[in-house]
Amino acid sequence: MVIKKSNLLDIEEIFKLYRIASDFQRSKQEVVVWSEFDRTMVVQEIDQKRQFKLLIDNTIACIWAITFSDPQIWGARNADTAIYIHRIATNPEFRGRNFVGSIVNWAKKYAALKQKRYIRLDTIGENNGLIRHYTTAGFDFLGMFELDNVDELPPHYKEGPACLFEIDILKRK
């Protein structure tokens, strides 16, 4: 298993994994489903070296993106030094291998390298299975919050409250 930055040659596979993840979300009851993501946004993430892939035998097994600022979701907490993880999507051939745990281990090192105190992520709606999954991976569940302004966020952010999660790296050493 190796983690690398995604590149433009990965774009079709990235969008394939997003579609598969959305289909998987649709198969669950009462789960907010990702809408189609903006291709320009993903290309920008790749260009800015913020889109990552986990490879197993040169096959993309999992993808995610990061940012260092997320004010529309995190509000006043955005002033903290943090990396924000978005859109974790797993190749179904590799489900069940706890890639969130692998991402957390990677993110702890990456955050320390970038001098960030927190690792954060969010999900939309009351998805108790995903809440358990993220807390088992080491995230503290901060609760569910209504977002004030979702105009510049992907459309699924209009579908419910945001569940916020974080790991305080200083508390976990």
C-alpha positions as CSV (number, residue, x, y, z in Angstrom):
1,M,0.0,0.0,0.0
2,V,1.3,3.4,-1.0
3,I,-0.1,6.9,-0.8
4,K,0.6,9.4,-3.6
5,K,-0.7,12.7,-4.9
6,S,-3.3,12.2,-7.7
7,N,-2.5,13.5,-11.2
8,L,-4.6,14.5,-14.2
9,L,-4.3,11.0,-15.6
10,D,-6.3,9.8,-12.6
11,I,-9.3,12.1,-13.3
12,E,-11.6,9.5,-14.9
13,E,-10.9,7.0,-12.1
14,I,-11.6,9.6,-9.5
15,F,-15.0,10.4,-11.0
16,K,-15.7,6.7,-11.4
17,L,-15.1,6.2,-7.7
18,Y,-17.3,9.3,-6.9
19,R,-20.1,7.7,-8.9
20,I,-19.7,4.3,-7.2
21,A,-19.7,6.0,-3.8
22,S,-22.9,7.9,-4.7
23,D,-24.5,4.7,-5.9
24,F,-23.5,3.0,-2.6
25,Q,-25.0,6.0,-0.6
26,R,-28.2,5.6,-2.6
27,S,-28.4,1.9,-1.6
28,K,-28.6,3.0,2.1
29,Q,-31.8,4.3,3.7
30,E,-31.9,7.9,4.8
31,V,-28.3,8.8,3.8
32,V,-27.4,12.0,2.1
33,V,-26.1,11.2,-1.4
34,W,-23.3,13.1,-3.0
35,S,-24.3,15.0,-6.1
36,E,-22.0,15.2,-9.2
37,F,-18.8,17.0,-8.3
38,D,-17.5,19.9,-10.3
39,R,-14.7,18.7,-12.6
40,T,-12.9,22.1,-12.5
41,M,-12.8,21.9,-8.7
42,V,-11.2,18.4,-8.8
43,V,-8.7,19.5,-11.5
44,Q,-7.8,22.5,-9.3
45,E,-7.2,20.2,-6.3
46,I,-4.9,18.0,-8.4
47,D,-3.0,21.1,-9.7
48,Q,-2.7,22.3,-6.1
49,K,-1.5,18.8,-5.0
50,R,-4.4,18.4,-2.6
51,Q,-6.0,15.3,-4.1
52,F,-4.6,11.9,-2.9
53,K,-4.8,8.3,-3.8
54,L,-4.0,5.1,-2.0
55,L,-2.6,2.5,-4.3
56,I,-2.5,-1.3,-3.9
57,D,-0.6,-3.1,-6.6
58,N,-0.7,0.1,-8.8
59,T,-4.5,0.1,-8.6
60,I,-6.3,3.1,-7.0
61,A,-8.0,1.6,-3.9
62,C,-9.1,4.9,-2.3
63,I,-9.1,8.6,-3.0
64,W,-9.6,11.8,-0.9
65,A,-9.0,15.5,-1.1
66,I,-7.7,17.9,1.5
67,T,-7.8,21.7,2.1
68,F,-6.2,23.9,4.7
69,S,-9.2,26.2,5.1
70,D,-12.9,25.3,5.3
71,P,-14.7,28.4,6.7
72,Q,-18.2,27.6,5.3
73,I,-18.3,24.4,7.3
74,W,-16.1,25.1,10.3
75,G,-17.0,28.8,10.9
76,A,-14.9,30.3,13.8
77,R,-13.0,27.0,14.2
78,N,-11.5,27.6,10.8
79,A,-9.0,29.9,12.5
80,D,-7.3,26.8,14.0
81,T,-4.5,25.2,12.1
82,A,-6.0,22.1,10.4
83,I,-6.2,19.9,7.4
84,Y,-9.7,19.1,6.3
85,I,-10.3,15.8,4.6
86,H,-13.1,15.6,2.0
87,R,-14.7,13.0,-0.3
88,I,-13.1,9.7,0.8
89,A,-14.2,7.2,-1.9
90,T,-13.2,3.6,-2.0
91,N,-12.8,1.2,-4.9
92,P,-15.4,-1.5,-4.1
93,E,-12.8,-4.2,-4.9
94,F,-11.0,-3.0,-1.7
95,R,-13.8,-2.3,0.7
96,G,-13.5,-3.4,4.3
97,R,-9.8,-2.7,4.6
98,N,-10.1,0.3,7.0
99,F,-8.7,2.9,4.6
100,V,-10.0,5.6,7.0
101,G,-7.5,4.3,9.5
102,S,-4.8,4.4,6.9
103,I,-5.8,7.9,6.0
104,V,-5.7,9.0,9.6
105,N,-2.2,7.6,10.1
106,W,-1.1,9.4,6.9
107,A,-2.9,12.6,8.0
108,K,-1.2,12.7,11.4
109,K,2.2,12.7,9.7
110,Y,1.1,15.1,7.0
111,A,-0.4,17.5,9.5
112,A,2.7,17.5,11.6
113,L,4.8,18.1,8.5
114,K,2.6,21.1,7.6
115,Q,2.5,22.3,11.3
116,K,-1.3,21.8,11.6
117,R,-2.8,20.9,15.0
118,Y,-6.1,19.3,13.8
119,I,-7.3,16.7,11.3
120,R,-10.9,17.4,10.5
121,L,-13.7,16.0,8.3
122,D,-17.4,16.3,8.0
123,T,-20.3,14.4,6.7
124,I,-23.9,15.5,6.0
125,G,-27.0,14.1,7.7
126,E,-27.4,11.8,10.6
127,N,-25.5,8.8,9.3
128,N,-24.9,6.8,12.5
129,G,-22.9,4.1,10.7
130,L,-20.4,6.7,9.4
131,I,-20.3,8.4,12.8
132,R,-19.3,5.1,14.4
133,H,-16.8,4.5,11.6
134,Y,-15.1,7.8,12.0
135,T,-15.0,7.7,15.8
136,T,-13.6,4.2,15.7
137,A,-10.8,5.6,13.4
138,G,-9.9,8.0,16.1
139,F,-11.9,11.1,15.4
140,D,-13.9,12.9,18.1
141,F,-17.5,13.5,17.1
142,L,-18.2,17.2,17.8
143,G,-21.9,17.0,17.0
144,M,-24.3,18.0,14.3
145,F,-24.5,21.6,13.1
146,E,-26.7,23.6,10.8
147,L,-24.5,25.4,8.3
148,D,-25.1,29.1,7.9
149,N,-24.2,29.5,4.2
150,V,-23.9,26.6,1.8
151,D,-24.0,28.6,-1.4
152,E,-20.4,27.8,-2.5
153,L,-20.5,24.2,-1.3
154,P,-21.5,21.1,-3.3
155,P,-25.3,20.7,-3.4
156,H,-25.5,17.8,-1.0
157,Y,-24.6,20.2,1.8
158,K,-28.2,21.6,1.6
159,E,-29.6,18.2,2.6
160,G,-29.1,18.2,6.3
161,P,-26.9,19.2,9.2
162,A,-23.2,18.7,9.1
163,C,-21.6,16.1,11.4
164,L,-18.2,17.5,12.4
165,F,-15.2,15.3,13.4
166,E,-11.7,16.2,14.5
167,I,-8.5,14.7,15.9
168,D,-6.4,17.0,18.0
169,I,-2.8,15.9,17.2
170,L,-1.4,17.4,20.4
171,K,-3.8,15.4,22.6
172,R,-3.0,12.1,20.7
173,K,0.8,12.1,21.1
